[in-house]
Structures are given as C-alpha cells and as structure tokens.
Amino acid sequence: MTTITIPARYKPWKVAATDDSRPALTAVFIDPEAKKAVATDGFVLVHVPVEIDGTFPESGLLVPAAFLGHVKMQGLPVVIQW
C-alpha cells in the first residue's frame, strides 16, 4: 500500500485550473522523485512538499484538483492510499 500525505497548511488544488478545455491543468501532479505536489492554472505555478510512504510509479500521478478540494472541505486530512 502506498500513502501520499499533503500537509494541512498547503492547498495546491486552489491554484489548479478550473477550465475543462485544458484537462492536464485541472489536476495536481504528484512528483515522486522530488516528493512534491505541483499545480498550475497556466499563470501561477506552485510546488509543495508531500510525504510518500510505499512504492510509487516513477512517472508520477495526476490527482483531480476537485477531488482534493472536496476532501479538504469535509475537514479530512488529504491522504491518498492505494
């Protein structure tokens, strides 16, 4: 099992694009080599540290920003497991 944790003080999904015409920008990219979450709206780019426990694909992972925002609105910590 792999666990990705984004610390509570960081909210990279707030920077991700909301326009569906650019689907790659509507997600947060988890970079396993740098241990960062990266998001952009085409103008602003943010990268924040993440904790990764377990094995992870070398190519990284795109997580929909809307999903991360909904998890945070529920008051839950942002932890992704698979």
C-alpha positions as CSV (number, residue, x, y, z in Angstrom):
1,M,0.0,0.0,0.0
2,T,1.2,3.5,-0.8
3,T,0.2,6.6,1.2
4,I,0.6,10.2,0.0
5,T,0.1,12.9,2.5
6,I,-0.2,16.6,1.7
7,P,0.4,18.7,4.9
8,A,-2.6,20.7,6.1
9,R,-1.1,24.1,5.6
10,Y,-0.7,23.6,1.8
11,K,-3.5,23.7,-0.7
12,P,-2.1,23.2,-4.2
13,W,-5.5,22.4,-5.7
14,K,-6.6,26.0,-5.2
15,V,-4.1,27.0,-7.9
16,A,-5.1,24.3,-10.4
17,A,-7.1,25.5,-13.5
18,T,-10.9,25.1,-13.4
19,D,-11.3,25.3,-17.2
20,D,-12.0,21.9,-18.6
21,S,-10.6,22.8,-22.0
22,R,-7.1,22.2,-20.5
23,P,-7.6,18.9,-18.6
24,A,-4.0,18.4,-17.6
25,L,-4.1,21.7,-15.7
26,T,-7.1,20.7,-13.7
27,A,-5.1,18.2,-11.7
28,V,-2.4,18.2,-9.1
29,F,0.8,16.3,-10.2
30,I,2.5,14.2,-7.5
31,D,6.2,14.0,-8.4
32,P,7.8,11.0,-6.6
33,E,11.4,12.0,-7.3
34,A,11.1,15.5,-5.8
35,K,8.4,14.5,-3.3
36,K,6.3,17.5,-4.3
37,A,2.8,18.2,-5.4
38,V,2.7,20.6,-8.4
39,A,-0.2,22.5,-9.7
40,T,-0.7,25.4,-12.2
41,D,-3.5,27.4,-13.8
42,G,-1.3,28.4,-16.7
43,F,-0.1,31.6,-15.0
44,V,0.8,30.6,-11.4
45,L,2.8,27.5,-10.6
46,V,3.1,26.1,-7.0
47,H,5.0,23.1,-5.7
48,V,4.6,21.9,-2.1
49,P,6.2,19.1,-0.2
50,V,4.4,15.8,0.2
51,E,5.1,12.7,2.2
52,I,5.2,9.4,0.3
53,D,5.3,6.1,2.0
54,G,5.5,2.9,-0.1
55,T,6.1,2.3,-3.7
56,F,5.2,4.8,-6.3
57,P,5.1,4.9,-10.1
58,E,8.2,6.6,-11.5
59,S,6.2,8.6,-13.9
60,G,4.2,10.3,-11.1
61,L,0.4,10.6,-10.6
62,L,-2.2,13.2,-11.6
63,V,-4.9,13.6,-9.0
64,P,-8.0,15.7,-9.9
65,A,-7.9,19.0,-8.0
66,A,-11.7,19.0,-7.5
67,F,-11.3,15.7,-5.6
68,L,-8.6,17.1,-3.3
69,G,-10.7,20.2,-2.7
70,H,-13.8,18.1,-1.7
71,V,-11.8,16.0,0.7
72,K,-10.4,19.2,2.4
73,M,-13.9,20.8,2.6
74,Q,-15.0,17.8,4.6
75,G,-12.4,18.6,7.2
76,L,-10.4,15.5,6.5
77,P,-6.6,15.3,6.1
78,V,-5.5,14.9,2.5
79,V,-4.2,11.3,2.5
80,I,-4.4,9.2,-0.7
81,Q,-3.9,5.5,-0.4
82,W,-3.9,2.7,-2.9
